[in-house]
Amino acid sequence: MKPIKIIYILFAIGLLAIASCKKDGLLNQTPPTQLTESSYWHTTNDLQNYLNNLYGIDGIFPHYRGYSSLGIYSVDENSDNMIPQSEDGRLNGEYTVASNGGYADWASIRNVNYFLINYQKVSAAASDIAPYLGEAYFFRAMLYFKAVKNYGDMPWINKPLNIDDKDLLNAPRLPRNVIIDSIMNDLNRAITNLPTKGKAQTQRLYKEYALGFKARVCLFEGTWEKYHASDVFGVSGQTGAKYLQLAADAANQVITSGVFQLDNAGTPNGYFNLFNQTDYTSSKEIMFWGAYNQQAGITTYWQNYYQFGSDGSEATGIAKSLVDDYLCNDGKPTSISPLYKGDDSLAHVVKNRDPRLRQSIFLYGDTVISNVPGATPIKLFTYPALIAGDNCTTGFQIRKGLNTDFFQDSHNGPGGTDGVIYMRYAEILLIYAESRAELGSITQADIDVTVNKLRDRVGMPHLTISTIPTDPKWLFPTLSPVINEIRRERRVELACEGYRFDDICRWAAASVLVVHKQPLGTVAKQFLTVIPTIVIGKNLFVNTQGYIQPYAQVSSMANGYNFNEGRDYLLPISLQETTVNPKIKQNPGW
């Protein structure tokens, strides 16, 4: 990213990066090569084309197109939900201060600011301009929120900088809550100007999604301020209550709008089938998503390693910690439920458990690929590839997100086109429940329209506040039972969708979930007869209880993760930024 001091060199970037509308789907656009100031800012079509470029920026709506990427289903590799082949550097305290980069996406922020000083040149009715104005405010809010999550305090730059803007070029960092308030102002403007979902163009921003995003931002900041109140990352004098109330209000507006509902409620494998669709246009749950396009070369590679089951797998695995959090189907945790069959085999692990577990990991006999032309009609999962080059690190091989159709398989040439999900209604229900619980105002009625709706989809017993069974293994025993259960529900419902690291940070929960924790997988001995090449202690390592320990041979992980609680909740600002502008002070601990 460009440091603020020299950002004036991007003066023409707004026009040079405007996107055209040649391809299907706004999130896979490419820019034209020649545009000039005099030929622009005349019609609303100019506004639309300009903003199309922002839809295509990976920092806003990423496509996760890497060859071995699992899309959103591998983002949780930076948390206690998933274990990649190599330990996560941030969890293990391995990051250092970079010489350059490492701050806000100033170029994209400038692009938005450039739009906001030029859109008024367009001669059109205010109602025709309003949707694009709403989009611009939304994008700026999104870009700043990402920066605050990563770096905390920020300068607030709300116009395209020039070389003469000395004050802004040398602006200090403002407290994070001041920036969040500015983000709120932008989101409120977006909500005012954007059309409702029913009137918005397909795959363009709309009012209810902006409300949902506002709820997400406010929950993050509210819990951050509450749980970091006594450490160096907190905001002086702030408890987070203001933002928690805003989160509850925004989420409630989405809920009461009546626009959304959960898909596949009560249908077999309904949860699993939510995550493998190529088109979410008709979905009542998916609030915003990105389309892929084989002709444009924009495809997903989720099935790159999974199509042959034991013959190959992505270099990751679901963590035992996540698996342990799923309740039994009597609504009780495994620590006290008589229905729990133990974990000596994958079959026992999923027996009598929350159906979302069974629908998220592979089990013997699962279809991995179907519809193979002129060949075996299906391929079935046999066992996880524990010692292959790109092995499943834990034995719990992720199934969530799989599309078994051969024509969506990445080995079938161009790759798959399953849509990438950016927000779904389930998250809004969880935001409402959590924010109300954190405010101390949650009621059974709140639980019934949120958590219990999610449980109804998969046939799980309802959560009843007055009769929550005590779990001796609650992750947060100092917090109330209802907060523990809402956090559990959030983890289970949104597992492997990229939320968990943000949750760890905003809850200030690294001491409980990360520090000195040794991530584990399933019991290894169950595979010895089916994978005869396994030699415990040579090509597969276990702890003293026999659970797979993926990082047993990583010397820096001998005592578990080395996350530094006085430093690693925020990223370091690069030397370039702090040198060019001495008012930009480094984050704590760096």
N, C-alpha and C positions, 0 to 999 in steps of 0.2 A: 504494500500500500504506500501511497505517496505521503510524506510528512506534510503537515499543514503549511509549513514555511514555504514550500516550493510548489504548492498545489496550483498556483496561478498558471503553470504551464499546461494545465488541463482546460484552459479557457474555452476551447472549441469542442471539447469532448462531447458535449450534449448533442450537437448536431451531427458529429461524425459517427456517433454510435446509434443513431435512430434505426429502429428495426422496420422491416417491411412485413407484409402479411401474405407471403407467397405460399406458406405451408400450413397444413392442418394443425390446429392447436397453438395457442399463444405461447406455450412454454417451450417451443422448439423453433424459434425465429432466428433469422440471420440478418445482419444489417446491410444496407446498400453501401456502395463505396464512395459515392459523391453526393453531398448535400451542401447547400449554401444557405446563409442567413437570409438572403433576399428572397429565396424560393420557399421559405418556411413561415410558420406561424400565421397562416391565412384561414385555414378551415379546421373543423373538428377532426377531420381525417388526419391532419398533421399532428394533432394532440394524441390521437390514438396510436399512430405509427411511432411517435416518439416513445410512448410508454411501453409499447410492445417489447422494446429492448430490455426494459427492467424485468419483465416477466421471464426473460430468458437468462438472467444472471444466476449462476449457480449459488451465489451467496444469498440469494433471496428464495428461490424455489429450486433447490438442487435436484438434478436428475439421477445422481448416483450411478453414473454410467461406466465406472471402472470395470475392467474385464472380470475381476473376481469379486465385485461388489454384490452384496445381497440387498442393495437398495436400503430402505429404511430398516430392514431386518438385520442389519449388522452395525447400526449406529451405536447400539448398546454395548459394543465391545469395549467402550471406555468406562464400564461400570461393573457392578457386582452381578449383573444379569448374564453376561456372556464373557467367554474367555478366548481371546484370539491366540494364535500360535506363539506370538511374542508378547511379553507383558506390555501393558499400556504405559507409556512413558510418563504421562501426567499422574496416573494413580501411583506410580512408583517413584515419584519425586525426581525424575530424570531431566526435566526441562531446564534450560539455561536461558540467559538473556541474549537475544539475537542481535546482530549488528544492524539489521534493517528489517522492514516489514513490521508485523506485530502491532497493529492498532486498528482503528476503525477503517471501513471501506470508504475512504474519503472521496475517491473518484465517483462511486455510485451516489454518494450523498450529494456531491456537487451536481451530478446529472439531474437529480430531483430538484435541487435548488434552482438550477438553470431553467427548468420547466416552470417553476413557480413564479419567476419574474418575467416570463415570456408568454404565458398562456393568455394573458389579457389582450394580447395583440390580435387574437383571433376574433373575427367578427361573426358572432353567433349568439343565439339566445342563451341566457344564463343556464337554463335547464338542460341545454344540450352540452354545455361545457362542464356542468357539475360532476358527472360521473368520472371524468378524467382528472378533475381537480381532486376528487376523493381518492382516486388511485394514487396520485402523487403524494398526498399526505400519508396514506397508508404505507407506501414504500419507504418514506423517510422514517416513519415510526419503526418499521421492521428493521431497517438498517441500524438505527440507533439502539434498539433493544438488543440486537446481536452484540453490538459493541459493549453495552453495559454488562451483559452476561459474562463476556470474556475479560473485560478490563476494569469494570467498575466506573469510577468518576470519569467524566468526559468533558471536553469543551463542547458547547452547543453552537454549531455553525449553521445558520439558517439562510444563507445567501451564497451564491457562487463567488468564491474569493478571487480577488485580483491582487496584483503586486502592491497596490497602494493601501490595501486593507490591513494596516499594521496592527491594529488592536485585535482583530480576529486571528490574524496569522500568528500572533503571540499570545493567544488566549490561554488562560490557565484551565485546569480541570475543575469542573463544577461538581458538587456532591451528587452522588448517583440519584438521590430522590428528586433533585432539581431537574435532572435529565429525564427521569421517569415522568415528572409532571409535564414536561414539554412533549414527551411521547404521547401522554394522555391528550394534550391539546390537539396534536396531529390526528390521533385516532378519533377524537370527537368530531373534528372537521371531516374526516373520512366518512364516518358514520352518517353525518348530516347530508353529505353530498352523494354518496353512493346509492344506486338503486337497490331495491329489495331483490332477493334472489329470483323471484318470479319475473322480474323485468330486466334483469342483467343479461348481457350477452354471455353465451356459453364460455366457461373458463376465464371469465373476467371477474374481478373483485366485486363484492356486493356487501350490502349493509350488515346482514346477519353474520357473515364470516368476519367482518371487521369487529363486530361486537364480541364474537368468540375469541378473536385474537387479543382484544382488550382484556378479556377475562383471564387469558393466559398470562399476559404481561403483569397484571395486577396480582394474581396469585403468586407469581414468582417473586415480585418485589415485596409483597406483604409478608410472605414467610421468610424471605431473606432478612428483612429488617427485624422480624420477631426473633429468629433463631441466631442471628449474628449480633444481637444487641449488646452483648458483653465482650465482643472480640474486636480486632482491628478492622474488620470488614463491615461493621455495623454503621448506622447513621445516627449521629448524636441526637438524642431526644426523641427518636422515632421508634414506635413499637410495631409498625406495619399494619395497625388496625384500619387506617384509612384505605389502604390499597386492598386489604382483604374484603372490606365492605364493597368497594368498587368491583372487585372480582365477582362477589356474590350477586351484585345488582346486574352486571353485564351478562353473566351466565344465566340468570333468571330471565332476562329479556329474550335470550335465545330460546330458552325452554318454553316460555309462554307465547312465543311467536307462532308456535304450532307448525313451523315449517319442516321440522326434522323429527325423525323417530329412528329407533334402532332397526337395522336390517336383519332379516333371517330369524326373527324371534321365534323360538320354539321349534325350529326346523333342524333335522339331523345335520350335524357338521356345519351348522349355520355360522359359527364363529370362524372356523377354518375357511369357509367359502367366501367370507368377507374380504379376504386379502389376496385373491388371485384373479381379479377381474380385469379385463382389458379396457372396459368402458364403464365409468361410474356416473354417467349422465343421469340415469334414472334412479340412482341410489338416494334413499331418504336420510342416510347416515353420513355419507362422505361429504363433508362440507366444502372441501377444496382439494383438488387433485391435479396431477400432471399427466398428460397423454404422451405416449411414445409413438414413433412413426418409423417403420422399417424402411420405407422409401427414402426418408430423410436421413437414415443412418443413426437415428436416436432410439436406442433399444436398451433393454435391461438384460443383465447377464446372471440373473439369480440362479438359474439352473446349470451354470457352468460346471460345477462340481457335483451336483446332487443327482444328476440323471441316472447314474449307475449304482446308487446305493453304496454297497460296501467297496465298490471299485474306485470310489473317489468321493471326497467331501470337501467343503470349504474349510479353510484353516481356522475354524472357530468351533465353539460348542456352547450350549446353554449351561450355566453354572448350577451346581447343586444348591447353592443358596436360593436361587430363584425357584427351582423345583420344590424345595422344602416349604416355600411360602403358600403353595396351593392348598386350600382346605380339602378335607374329605367331603364326600357328597352328603354327609349328614350335617354339614355346616360347621364342623369342629376342626381344629388344627390337628395335624398328624400326631402332635405330642400327647393328645388326650383322646383321640377318636379310636373306638374299638374296631373301626372299619379299615384302619390302615394296615396294609399287608407287608410293610417293610420295604427295604430297598435293595434286596439281594439280586433283583433282576429288573429290567425295564418294565416287564409285564406287571410285576408287583408294585412298582413305583406308581404306575398310572391307575391301578385297580382301585375302584371306589373313590376316585378323586374328582375334583372340579373338572368337568369336561374340557375346559380350555387348556388344561395340561396335555391331555391326550391329543388334542387337535393342534398342538404346537410342537411336538417332538415326534420323531420317527419311531415306529415299533415294527417288529418283525411282520412281514407280509404286506406292509403299506405299499400302495402303488406309487412308484416314483416317476414313471413315464408311461404314457398311453398313446394310442392312435399311431403307432409306428407303422408307416406304409410298407407293405410287403415283408414284414418281419414279425417277430414275436409281438403280439398285440399289447403286452404290458411288460414293464420291468418292475420287480418288487424289491423292497428294502430287505436286506438280510441282516446285516449288523453294521455298526458304525466303523468307518475306516480309521482305526485307532493308530496305526503305525505307517500309514501312507505318507507320501511327501507332503501333501496338504491335508493333514489328518484332522478329524474331529477331535478336539482337544479333551473333551470331557466324557464322551460316550452318549451324551444327550444331544442328538443331532437335530438341528432346527428343521421343522416342517412348515411352520407358519410362513405364509407367503408363497408356497409352492403352487405352481400351475402345472399339472401333469401332462397337459396337451403337448404332444411332440412338436407341433407347429409353433409353440411358444418356447421351445428349448433352444438355448444358445448354441448348442452343437449343430443345430439345424440351420446353419448359415447366418442370417442377419441378427438373430437374437429375438428376445421376447418383447411383448408390448403390454404387459400388465401395468396398469396405471400406478403411479406413485402417489401415496396418500399424504397430504399435508395437514389435514385436520379432519377429525370425525366427531360426530355428536357425542359419542361415549366420553370423550375428553371433557366436553362441556358439563356433562352430568357429574363427573368426578371433581371438576373445579368447583361447582356449586356446593357439593357435599363437603369438600375439604375446607373451603373458605368459611362456610357456616360453622363447621366444627372448630376451626381455629379461632373464630370469634366467640365461641362458647354459646352459640345460639341455635345449634342444630336441633331439629325435632325429628320424631319418627316419620312425620309426613315428608320431611326433606329426604330422609333415607329411602322412603317408599318410591319417590319419583326420580331417584338417582341410582344409588347402589342396587336397590332391589329390582329396578328395571334391567340392569346389566345381568343380575343373577337369573332373572326370569328367562332371558334369552337362552341360557344354557341349562336351565332346569335346576339351579342350585337353590337351597333353602334361603329364605329371607334373613337379612340382618335385623335383629330387634335390639334396640339400644338398651332396653332394660334387662335383657338376659344374655348379654355377650359373655360367652364362656371364657374364663381366664386361660390364657395361653402362657405357660411357663417359659416359652421361647419367643415371646414377643420381641421384636427387634428394638422397640423403644419403650421399655418397661416404666420409664419415668413419666410417660405421657398417658393420656386417658385411653381406656379401651376403645372408644369410638374412633379416636384419631389413629390408633394402631390398625384398626380394621379398615378404615378408609384408605390408609396408606397401602395396606395389603391389597385391597381391591384395585387400587390404581396400578400397582406393580403388576398384578396378574392380568388385568384387562389390557394394559398398554405394553405388555412385555415385548422387548425386542423391537420397539418402534421408535427408539431414540430419545425417550424422555428421562431415563433413569439418572444419567449424570447430572442433569439440571436439578433433579429432585435431591440428589445427594448434596449438591452445593447449596441450594436454597434452604434446606433443613439443617445446614451445618452438621451433617451426619457422617462425615468421613471417619470420625473417631469410632463410630459404631459399626460402620459398614465396610471401611477400607483399611484404615491404619493397622498394620501388622496382621492383616487377614491373609490367609493362604487359600486362594481359590481352589475349589475341588470339583471333581466330576462324580460319576456313578461308581459303583463297586466294580472293580476290575475282574475279579475271578469268574464272573458270569460269562466272560468272553474267551476263557482259556481253551475251551474245547472246540469252539467254532473258529477261532483264529489261532491255529497252532504255532504261528511264528512269534507270538507274544512271549517275551521273556521278562518277567517282572524284575525290575532293577537294571535292565539293560536297554530295552526299547520301549518300555512302559513303566512309569513310576507311580508309586502309591504312598499314602501316608500310613501311619501305624494301624489305622482301622481298615485299611484295604481300599480306600477311595482313591480314584485317579487324582494325581497331583501334577498338573501340567507343568508347573514351574519348579519342580523339585531340583532340577539341574541348573537353575539360574541363580548364580551366587548372590546377586543383589537382592534376591527374593527369599533368602534363607529364613528371614524372620517376617515374611509377608511384605505387603506393600509398604513403601516408605513415603507415603503422602505426607507432606509437611502442612499441618493445619494452620500454621502462621503465615503461609505463603501461597499454597497451591490452589486455593479456592478461586484465585484470579490468575490470569496469565501475565507474564512480564511485558512491559512496554520496551520496544527496541531502543538501542542506543542512539540510533539515528533520530528518533522522535525526541528523546530527552536532550540530545545535544543541540539540535536545530532550534528547539524552543525550550529554554531552561525552566519555564514555568510549568512544563509537563513533568511532574514528579513521579518517580518510580513507584510501583505498587509495593505493599508491605512484603518484607522478606526477601525481595530481589535486590 
